[in-house]
Amino acid sequence: MKHLLSIAICLLPLVSNAQSGGLNYKVEDRYLYYGEVVQVDTSLTTGDLYKNSKLFIVKLALPNIQTTTDDATGATVAVSVEEPATYKTQTGIGSIPMKLKYNIKIEMKNGRYRYTFDNIMINYEEDNKSVDHPLYDVDKGKGGGILGTGERKRVLKAMDALFLRKIELLKNTMKTKSDGF
């Protein structure tokens, strides 16, 4: 019995990773997001991290970013992003226009910050209407619309890779002292 319990404990991480199809977002019930608390050099003050977070938003170089929170004293930056994409090479769908909509929130303290990419929506035309599909629904195959199983998985993998690149950019931007802003 002890052996079965230890085997089950060892397999638990594999089973939980398989539920999200090997994708890197975190799942809490119906809430899917990217986020973590990151430790940085303790010499970086909250002000330094705040400047770096603003620099990160600029480095994204996206045309449609709306600032929802910009609090230097509270050390919080939050933005809403609408990013155009087609995922043509990943999906084979063609040139059907898609948009990726999401929020980014960065909360800072001396020596650490927490980032969250959430409220992720994949928007594409369905019956001549622009429709938002929450990440949870796309992940679980609900409301797939034009996205069949194969296309849906390729869109999710492409989206996951896109977010991982953004997170890497954030981490690289936040770890050094910036003179910008």
C-alpha positions in Angstrom: 0.0 0.0 0.0 2.9 2.4 0.8 4.3 1.7 -2.6 1.1 2.6 -4.4 0.8 5.8 -2.5 4.4 6.8 -3.3 3.9 6.0 -7.0 0.7 8.1 -7.0 2.5 11.0 -5.5 5.3 10.8 -8.0 2.8 10.6 -10.9 0.7 13.6 -9.7 2.8 16.3 -11.4 2.6 14.4 -14.7 -1.1 14.0 -14.6 -1.7 17.7 -13.7 0.6 18.8 -16.6 -1.3 16.4 -19.0 -4.6 18.1 -18.1 -3.4 21.4 -19.7 -1.8 19.6 -22.6 1.7 20.5 -21.7 1.0 24.2 -21.9 2.5 26.5 -19.3 -0.5 28.4 -18.0 -1.7 27.7 -14.5 -5.2 26.4 -13.9 -7.4 27.2 -10.9 -10.9 25.9 -11.5 -12.0 27.9 -14.6 -9.3 30.6 -14.1 -6.3 30.1 -16.5 -3.4 32.5 -16.2 0.4 32.9 -16.4 2.0 34.3 -13.2 4.6 33.9 -10.5 6.5 35.8 -7.9 10.1 36.5 -9.1 13.0 37.4 -6.7 15.5 39.9 -8.1 18.6 41.5 -6.8 17.7 43.1 -3.4 19.5 46.3 -4.4 16.6 47.0 -6.8 14.2 49.3 -5.0 10.5 49.4 -5.7 11.1 52.6 -7.7 13.7 50.7 -9.9 11.2 47.9 -10.4 8.4 50.4 -11.2 10.7 52.0 -13.9 11.5 48.6 -15.3 7.9 47.5 -15.5 7.1 50.7 -17.5 10.0 49.9 -19.8 8.7 46.4 -20.3 5.3 47.8 -21.4 7.2 50.0 -24.0 9.3 47.0 -25.1 6.2 45.1 -26.0 5.7 47.6 -28.8 2.1 46.7 -29.3 -0.3 49.3 -30.8 -3.3 48.7 -28.6 -2.3 48.8 -24.9 -4.6 50.6 -22.5 -3.2 51.4 -19.0 -5.7 50.5 -16.3 -3.5 51.1 -13.3 -0.3 53.2 -13.0 0.4 53.6 -9.3 4.1 54.5 -8.6 3.5 54.8 -4.8 1.5 51.5 -4.6 4.0 50.0 -7.0 1.4 48.5 -9.4 1.2 48.6 -13.1 -1.7 47.0 -15.0 -2.6 47.2 -18.7 -5.2 45.7 -21.0 -3.8 44.4 -24.3 -5.4 43.7 -27.7 -2.9 42.0 -30.0 -3.6 41.1 -33.6 -2.6 37.7 -34.8 -3.4 35.1 -37.5 -1.5 32.1 -36.3 -1.4 31.1 -40.0 1.7 29.0 -40.0 0.8 27.2 -36.8 -2.8 26.4 -37.6 -3.1 26.1 -41.4 -6.4 28.1 -41.0 -5.2 30.6 -43.5 -5.5 34.3 -43.0 -8.5 34.4 -40.7 -7.9 37.4 -38.5 -7.6 36.7 -34.8 -7.0 38.9 -31.8 -5.5 37.9 -28.5 -6.9 40.0 -25.6 -5.4 39.8 -22.1 -4.5 41.8 -19.0 -1.0 42.2 -17.5 -0.5 43.2 -13.9 2.8 43.7 -12.2 3.0 44.3 -8.5 6.4 45.3 -7.0 8.2 45.2 -3.7 11.9 45.6 -2.8 13.7 42.7 -4.3 10.7 41.0 -5.9 7.7 41.4 -8.1 4.6 39.4 -9.1 3.3 39.3 -12.7 0.0 38.0 -13.9 -1.2 37.6 -17.5 -4.9 36.8 -17.2 -8.4 37.3 -18.7 -7.0 35.8 -21.8 -9.5 35.8 -24.8 -9.0 34.6 -28.3 -11.1 36.6 -30.6 -12.0 35.6 -34.2 -14.9 35.8 -36.6 -17.7 33.3 -36.3 -20.8 33.6 -38.5 -19.6 37.1 -39.6 -19.4 38.3 -36.0 -16.3 39.0 -33.9 -16.6 36.6 -30.9 -14.4 36.4 -27.8 -13.5 32.9 -26.7 -12.2 32.6 -23.1 -9.0 30.6 -22.8 -10.8 28.1 -20.6 -13.4 27.4 -23.3 -10.7 27.1 -26.0 -8.6 24.8 -23.8 -11.5 22.5 -23.0 -12.9 22.5 -26.6 -16.0 24.4 -25.7 -17.1 27.1 -28.1 -14.5 26.0 -30.6 -16.3 27.6 -33.6 -14.0 27.4 -36.6 -11.3 25.9 -34.5 -11.4 22.1 -34.8 -9.3 20.0 -32.4 -6.1 20.1 -34.4 -6.4 23.9 -35.1 -7.3 24.6 -31.5 -4.3 22.8 -30.2 -2.0 24.6 -32.6 -3.5 27.9 -31.6 -3.0 27.1 -27.9 0.6 26.1 -28.5 1.4 29.2 -30.5 -0.3 31.4 -27.9 1.7 29.6 -25.1 5.0 30.2 -26.9 4.0 33.9 -27.4 3.3 34.4 -23.7 6.6 32.6 -22.7 8.5 35.0 -24.9 6.7 38.0 -23.2 7.5 36.5 -19.8 11.2 36.1 -20.7 11.3 39.7 -21.9 9.7 40.8 -18.6 12.2 38.8 -16.5 15.2 40.2 -18.5 13.9 43.7 -18.2 13.2 43.5 -14.5 16.5 42.0 -13.4 18.7 45.0 -14.1 18.6 48.6 -13.0 17.2 50.8 -15.8 17.9 54.5 -16.4 14.8 54.9 -18.6 11.6 56.6 -17.4 
